[in-house]
Every structure is written in structure tokens, then in C-alpha cells.
């Protein structure tokens, strides 16, 4: 997602259903959370960032991403949404020592995990950035059982999207992790209390609170 063309294609796609579900699932898992400083890792074009800020009017969100083209699209969305006072977007690639000790009140991430060559980078970055007891909520694609199954999901959910986006969706599905793999990643990172759940036919969530 480094080129302007890729970013525009992603920004133009309709992710209403999964992104609204992201906010709803966070609320369901963390019913006592109502505000504070929130870090959105891998915010991309900021669609989830904006939806989260709309859902929680007492939050200020810092969205970080490693792709300038995606952040440019995100900045336009934030401006259109009128949320510039509560959302800040920053260029940052994980791991980054700037996150250490940031003490965010919550950390969220959508569809970043499968882009990382080393999944441990996500979990260590979350631990570095979150304050003790902060809720953490990660949603990502779930790897299908076969490449044929991956193609079927592309045909079902991205039939009307551009060839570029369809190809990226397919590659992302194939690069994604299974719930068992994420469970293993979390145990290895010392986050064994986090829960992992398959969601629908193509997503998984991992969530929990940072222990003191």
C-alpha cells in the first residue's frame, strides 16, 4: 500500500461492515472503556480511526502508519469528518522507540498483523505503548484453509473492486495467520491472558488488557 494508486483504491473501497463491527466488538469486549488517549497501529486511510472517534466522543486518537500515501488519504478523511481536533496521524514504522512509555489508555489495530514480517513486532510495540490495564483490541484477516478458499472470499467480498484491490485482498488472506498461530504468538510474547477468537468467515480478533 505504498503507492498513491493503491491508497486511493483502498480509500474508495467500502469497508463499512467490518469497520463498524470493529468498533462494536471493542465496545462489547471492553464495556467500561469510555475515553482517553488511543493509539491506532497501522491506521491506513484512517477509516477505523474515524469510526472509533465517532463512537467514543471522549477519546483522542493517534493513528500511525508506515505508508505516506495511506496517511495522505487518511488526512483527507479526517478533515472531511471534522475530527482534526481529536485525531492525529503520524508516519511511523514498527518497531519505533518513540512508542516506549507512551502510556496510551487503549491500543487498537486493524489489518496490520499480516503485513508484518515478524508478528512479535506488533505485540512488543503494544506492550511498550500501552499503560498498565489498558485495553488492547486487534482485528485481522484469518488465513483460509487453501488458496481456492481465499479466492472464493475475494469473489464473495470484492467482486466489484478494482483488480489491484482484489489482488491485494487475495495476497493478504494468504499471508494472514490462523487463530492457533496468533495464540502461539501471544503466549511467546507473554500475553497469554489475551483471548483469540475467529470472527465470521475471514477475520479473527485478539484482545485483552495489559497487566501491570
Secondary structure, 3 states (H helix, E strand, C coil): CCCHHHHHHHHHCCCHHHHHHHHHHHHHHCCCCCCEEEEEECCCCCHHHHHHHHHCCCEEEEEEECCHHHHHHHHHHHHHHCCCCCEEEEECCCCCHHHCCCCEEEEEEECCHHHCCCCHHHHHHHHHHEEEEEEEEEEEEECCCCHHHHHHHHHHHCCCCCHHHHHHHHHHHHHCECHHHHHHHHHHCCCCCCEEEEECCCEEEEEEECCC
